[in-house]
């Protein structure tokens, strides 16, 4: 009871303080008007005084509100941030030899981040969709049935210094990518990671991403497959209008050769049958990667605010053939679409051979997330209002090996972010 009485008293004091501040501003405006009428002040001086009075009153009100929040809300609430997004999608799929599909889909994600200590944070998130690690889409079906929610994020991040960030749990992907050649954007890796970022001077900084991710755990096998990532890179401001970000990486996946096909595999890597009649991976996956983006600010003044060229390359040194992939593309318009009237057009071409990467990783919308595929993707985004934007994606893809079975996908989205 005492707690609620204190909260009520603080709230009353807050209202009285704001009311008093508003009354003081009104009285000052009346006084200034009288002084202007009598010729003591010029209209310009009067307007200036009123503007300054309003600005000062606003600062005082913000200070009062901040102090009230501190008194009313417990520390853990003040240290907690809630974020999320929601997407409505219409999707059309047409693959040669398969039935044409028209689907209404949605995606909902919600994340909570709380500050445990000065250098320690915890993040927890949920998302719609099935258990598939490459999709948080939920398709409207099954006569209005209740839909599924899954743990999307659950990790701690420790920042002992400004240039070090250590993470553990189920996390956002810490690996630098420019698109989804190797990593689908919905994948939340599980394991530990460490990120280092060091500024050399005002124009150049270096970074290093490292991680150990668990791919599978089998109680009957001590040599379970996992993933080890090392990715050094640079972030270089070449001129006031030009910047470059580039990374070279090595991704080693031990204990995968000769192991059974992973869950959610697209089935397009090279497999063989072992003595027990089980389908197993024929090759290991030791990936050499290169990723980069070259950006230009205001390349066409008053028309295009930003433009960039980007690319990714991957080569699997553990496979004897069909072991490379690349993507190249560009975009222009605004660097990001976050507000009304902002826009961006993006195009990319990619080719991913069958054993270039594990077929549980690439973009699930690009030929069903398979390897042994190539094709085009075009995207247009337009800001409808702050944190609300329209997006259209078009994919034209097909298999590298015969039969090609070309596929067309059209997605139209409305995205909401908060």
C-alpha positions in Angstrom: 0.0 0.0 0.0 2.8 2.3 0.9 4.4 1.7 -2.6 1.3 2.7 -4.4 0.9 5.8 -2.2 4.4 7.0 -3.1 3.7 6.4 -6.9 0.5 8.4 -6.6 2.2 11.3 -4.8 5.0 11.4 -7.4 2.4 11.4 -10.2 0.5 14.3 -8.6 3.8 16.2 -8.2 4.6 15.6 -11.8 1.2 16.9 -13.0 1.5 20.0 -10.8 5.1 20.7 -12.0 4.0 20.5 -15.7 0.9 22.6 -15.0 3.1 25.2 -13.2 5.6 25.3 -16.1 2.8 25.8 -18.6 1.2 28.6 -16.6 4.6 30.4 -16.3 5.1 30.2 -20.1 1.6 31.7 -20.7 2.3 34.6 -18.2 5.6 35.3 -19.9 3.9 35.5 -23.4 1.3 38.0 -22.0 4.1 40.1 -20.5 6.1 40.1 -23.7 3.0 41.1 -25.8 2.4 44.1 -23.5 6.0 45.2 -23.8 5.8 44.9 -27.6 2.6 46.9 -27.6 4.2 49.7 -25.6 7.2 49.8 -27.9 9.7 48.7 -25.2 10.5 45.6 -27.3 10.5 45.1 -31.0 8.3 42.3 -32.5 11.5 40.4 -33.5 12.9 40.6 -29.9 9.5 39.5 -28.5 9.4 36.5 -30.8 12.9 35.6 -29.8 12.1 35.7 -26.1 9.0 33.6 -26.5 10.9 31.0 -28.5 13.6 30.8 -25.9 11.0 30.6 -23.1 9.3 27.7 -24.9 12.6 25.9 -25.4 13.6 26.3 -21.7 10.2 25.1 -20.6 10.5 22.0 -22.7 13.8 21.2 -21.2 12.4 21.6 -17.7 9.4 19.4 -18.5 11.7 16.7 -19.9 13.8 16.8 -16.8 10.8 16.5 -14.5 9.5 13.5 -16.5 12.9 11.8 -16.4 13.1 12.3 -12.7 9.5 11.0 -12.2 10.3 7.9 -14.2 13.4 7.2 -12.1 11.3 7.4 -8.9 8.3 5.4 -10.2 9.9 2.7 -12.3 12.2 0.0 -10.9 15.7 -0.2 -12.3 15.1 -3.4 -14.3 12.2 -1.7 -16.2 14.3 1.4 -17.0 17.1 -0.9 -18.2 14.8 -2.9 -20.5 14.0 -2.2 -24.2 11.2 -3.9 -26.2 11.5 -4.1 -30.0 9.8 -6.0 -32.8 8.4 -6.1 -36.3 5.5 -7.4 -38.3 5.2 -8.3 -42.0 2.2 -9.0 -44.2 3.0 -10.8 -47.4 1.3 -12.1 -50.6 3.5 -14.7 -52.3 3.2 -16.3 -55.8 5.4 -19.3 -56.6 5.6 -21.0 -60.0 8.2 -23.7 -60.6 8.3 -25.8 -63.7 6.8 -29.2 -63.0 5.1 -28.1 -59.8 1.8 -26.6 -59.0 1.5 -22.9 -59.0 0.9 -21.4 -55.5 -0.7 -18.3 -54.1 -0.2 -17.7 -50.4 -1.0 -15.1 -47.8 1.7 -15.1 -45.1 2.7 -13.1 -42.1 5.7 -12.8 -39.8 5.7 -11.5 -36.2 8.8 -11.0 -34.1 9.3 -9.6 -30.6 12.5 -9.1 -28.7 13.3 -7.9 -25.2 16.8 -6.6 -24.2 17.7 -5.9 -20.6 20.8 -4.5 -19.1 22.0 -6.8 -16.3 25.1 -4.8 -15.4 27.2 -2.0 -16.9 28.9 -4.3 -19.5 26.3 -7.2 -19.6 23.0 -7.5 -21.5 20.5 -10.3 -22.0 18.3 -10.6 -25.1 15.3 -12.8 -25.5 13.1 -13.0 -28.6 10.2 -15.0 -30.0 9.1 -15.3 -33.7 6.2 -16.8 -35.7 6.6 -19.7 -38.1 7.6 -23.4 -38.0 10.7 -24.9 -36.5 12.6 -24.4 -39.8 15.7 -22.2 -38.9 15.4 -20.4 -42.3 11.8 -19.3 -42.1 9.8 -17.2 -39.7 6.9 -17.0 -42.2 3.5 -18.3 -41.2 1.1 -19.2 -44.0 -2.6 -18.6 -43.5 -4.2 -22.1 -43.7 -5.9 -24.8 -41.7 -9.2 -23.0 -41.1 -8.0 -20.3 -38.7 -5.9 -22.6 -36.5 -3.7 -21.2 -33.8 -0.2 -20.5 -35.1 3.1 -21.4 -33.6 5.7 -19.3 -31.7 9.3 -20.3 -31.2 12.3 -19.0 -29.3 14.1 -16.8 -31.9 16.8 -15.3 -29.7 18.2 -16.2 -26.3 21.7 -14.9 -25.6 23.9 -12.8 -23.4 26.4 -10.2 -24.7 29.4 -9.0 -22.6 31.2 -5.8 -23.6 34.2 -5.4 -21.2 35.7 -2.8 -23.6 34.2 -0.6 -26.3 36.0 -2.7 -29.0 35.1 -6.2 -27.7 31.7 -7.9 -27.7 31.4 -11.5 -26.5 28.1 -13.4 -27.1 26.7 -16.8 -26.0 23.4 -18.5 -26.7 21.1 -18.4 -29.7 22.0 -15.1 -31.3 21.8 -12.8 -34.3 24.3 -13.8 -36.9 27.6 -12.1 -36.0 29.2 -12.9 -39.4 29.4 -9.9 -41.8 27.4 -10.6 -45.0 26.0 -8.3 -47.7 23.1 -10.6 -48.8 22.0 -14.2 -48.4 24.4 -16.2 -50.6 25.7 -18.2 -47.7 23.5 -17.2 -44.7 19.7 -16.9 -44.8 18.8 -13.8 -42.7 16.4 -15.7 -40.5 19.1 -18.1 -39.2 20.0 -17.5 -35.5 23.2 -19.5 -34.9 23.7 -21.3 -31.5 27.0 -21.2 -29.7 29.6 -18.6 -28.7 31.1 -15.6 -30.6 33.5 -12.8 -30.1 33.6 -9.6 -32.1 36.5 -7.1 -32.1 36.5 -3.6 -33.7 39.5 -1.3 -33.5 39.7 2.2 -35.0 43.1 2.9 -36.5 42.4 6.5 -37.4 39.4 8.7 -38.4 39.0 7.0 -41.7 40.0 3.3 -41.2 38.9 0.7 -38.7 39.5 -3.0 -38.6 37.2 -5.8 -37.3 37.4 -9.5 -36.5 34.4 -11.8 -36.1 35.0 -15.2 -34.6 32.5 -17.9 -33.6 32.0 -21.5 -32.7 28.5 -22.7 -33.6 26.9 -26.1 -32.9 25.2 -27.8 -35.9 24.0 -31.1 -34.3 24.3 -33.1 -31.0 24.0 -36.9 -31.0 24.4 -38.8 -27.7 25.6 -41.8 -29.7 28.4 -39.9 -31.4 31.2 -38.0 -29.7 32.3 -36.3 -32.9 29.3 -34.1 -33.6 29.5 -31.5 -36.4 30.1 -27.9 -35.5 31.2 -24.7 -37.3 34.3 -22.5 -36.6 34.4 -19.0 -38.2 37.2 -16.5 -38.4 36.5 -13.3 -40.4 38.9 -10.3 -40.4 38.0 -7.2 -42.3 38.3 -3.4 -42.8 35.9 -0.5 -42.8 37.5 2.3 -44.8 36.1 5.8 -45.4 38.0 6.5 -48.7 36.5 10.0 -49.1 33.7 12.0 -47.6 31.4 10.4 -50.3 33.0 7.0 -50.7 33.4 4.1 -48.3 34.4 0.4 -48.5 33.8 -2.5 -46.2 35.5 -5.8 -47.0 36.1 -9.1 -45.1 38.0 -12.2 -45.8 36.8 -15.3 -44.0 37.5 -19.0 -43.2 34.6 -21.3 -42.1 35.6 -24.8 -41.1 32.9 -27.4 -40.4 34.6 -30.5 -38.8 33.0 -33.9 -38.4 30.5 -33.4 -41.3 32.0 -35.8 -43.9 30.4 -39.2 -43.6 27.7 -38.0 -41.2 23.9 -38.3 -41.9 22.1 -35.6 -43.7 21.2 -32.7 -41.4 17.7 -31.8 -40.5 16.2 -29.1 -42.8 18.7 -29.9 -45.5 17.6 -29.0 -49.0 19.0 -32.3 -50.2 21.2 -30.8 -52.9 24.7 -31.4 -51.5 26.6 -34.6 -52.7 25.7 -37.6 -50.6 26.6 -41.3 -50.7 25.2 -44.4 -48.9 27.4 -45.9 -46.1 27.6 -49.6 -45.2 24.6 -49.3 -42.9 22.5 -48.0 -45.8 22.4 -44.4 -44.4 22.6 -41.4 -46.7 25.7 -39.4 -45.6 27.7 -36.4 -46.7 30.4 -37.3 -49.2 32.6 -34.2 -48.6 33.6 -31.9 -45.8 33.0 -28.2 -45.8 36.0 -25.9 -45.3 34.9 -22.5 -46.8 37.0 -19.7 -48.0 34.9 -16.5 -48.2 35.2 -12.9 -49.4 32.5 -10.3 -48.8 32.5 -6.6 -49.6 30.5 -3.4 -50.4 31.6 -0.2 -52.0 29.2 2.7 -51.3 28.8 6.2 -52.8 27.0 9.1 -51.1 25.0 11.4 -53.3 26.1 10.0 -56.7 23.2 11.8 -58.4 22.5 15.0 -56.4 18.9 15.6 -55.4 17.9 12.3 -57.0 19.9 9.4 -55.6 21.1 9.7 -52.0 23.2 6.6 -52.0 24.4 3.8 -54.3 26.5 0.7 -53.8 28.2 -2.3 -55.4 28.4 -5.5 -53.4 29.5 -9.1 -53.8 30.2 -12.3 -52.0 32.4 -15.3 -53.0 32.7 -18.8 -51.4 34.9 -21.7 -52.3 34.8 -25.1 -50.5 38.4 -26.5 -50.4 37.2 -29.9 -49.1 35.2 -30.9 -52.2 36.7 -32.0 -55.5 34.3 -30.2 -57.8 31.1 -28.1 -58.0 32.4 -26.3 -54.9 32.2 -22.6 -55.6 29.6 -19.8 -55.5 29.4 -16.1 -56.0 27.0 -13.2 -55.9 27.3 -9.7 -57.4 24.8 -6.8 -57.3 24.1 -3.2 -56.8 21.5 -0.9 -55.2 20.6 2.8 -55.3 18.1 5.3 -53.7 18.5 5.7 -50.0 21.0 3.7 -47.9 18.1 2.4 -45.7 14.3 2.8 -46.0 13.1 3.9 -42.6 10.9 7.0 -43.2 8.2 8.3 -45.5 9.2 8.9 -49.1 12.6 7.0 -48.9 13.1 4.3 -51.5 15.6 1.8 -52.7 16.0 -0.5 -55.7 18.3 -3.5 -55.5 19.5 -6.2 -58.0 21.7 -9.2 -57.6 22.8 -12.3 -59.6 24.1 -15.4 -57.9 25.4 -18.8 -58.7 25.9 -21.5 -56.0 27.2 -24.9 -57.0 26.0 -28.0 -55.2 28.9 -28.4 -52.7 29.9 -24.8 -52.3 28.1 -24.6 -48.8 26.0 -26.8 -46.6 22.5 -26.8 -48.0 21.0 -25.9 -44.7 22.3 -22.3 -44.9 21.5 -20.3 -48.1 18.5 -18.0 -48.6 15.3 -20.2 -48.3 13.5 -18.1 -51.0 16.2 -18.6 -53.6 15.2 -21.9 -55.3 13.9 -23.3 -52.0 17.2 -22.7 -50.2 19.0 -25.2 -52.4 22.5 -25.3 -53.7 23.1 -26.2 -57.4 21.1 -23.1 -58.4 21.6 -19.7 -60.1 19.5 -16.8 -61.0 18.4 -13.2 -60.3 16.7 -11.3 -57.5 15.3 -7.7 -57.7 13.9 -5.8 -54.8 12.1 -2.4 -54.5 11.3 -0.7 -51.2 9.3 2.5 -50.5 8.7 4.2 -47.2 4.9 4.7 -46.5 5.5 6.5 -43.2 8.1 6.3 -40.4 8.9 2.7 -39.7 6.4 1.4 -42.3 7.5 0.5 -45.8 6.3 -1.4 -48.9 8.6 -4.1 -50.4 8.4 -6.2 -53.5 10.8 -9.1 -54.3 11.1 -11.0 -57.6 13.2 -14.1 -58.0 14.0 -15.8 -61.3 16.0 -19.0 -60.6 16.8 -22.4 -61.9 19.0 -25.4 -61.3 22.6 -25.5 -62.7 22.4 -29.2 -63.6 19.7 -30.5 -65.9 16.8 -30.5 -65.7 16.8 -26.8 -65.0 13.2 -26.5 -63.8 13.1 -22.6 -63.7 11.2 -21.0 -60.8 9.5 -17.6 -60.5 8.6 -16.1 -57.1 6.9 -12.7 -56.5 6.5 -11.4 -52.9 4.7 -8.2 -52.0 5.1 -7.0 -48.4 4.1 -4.3 -46.0 6.5 -4.1 -43.1 5.9 -2.5 -39.7 8.8 -1.9 -37.2 8.6 -0.7 -33.6 
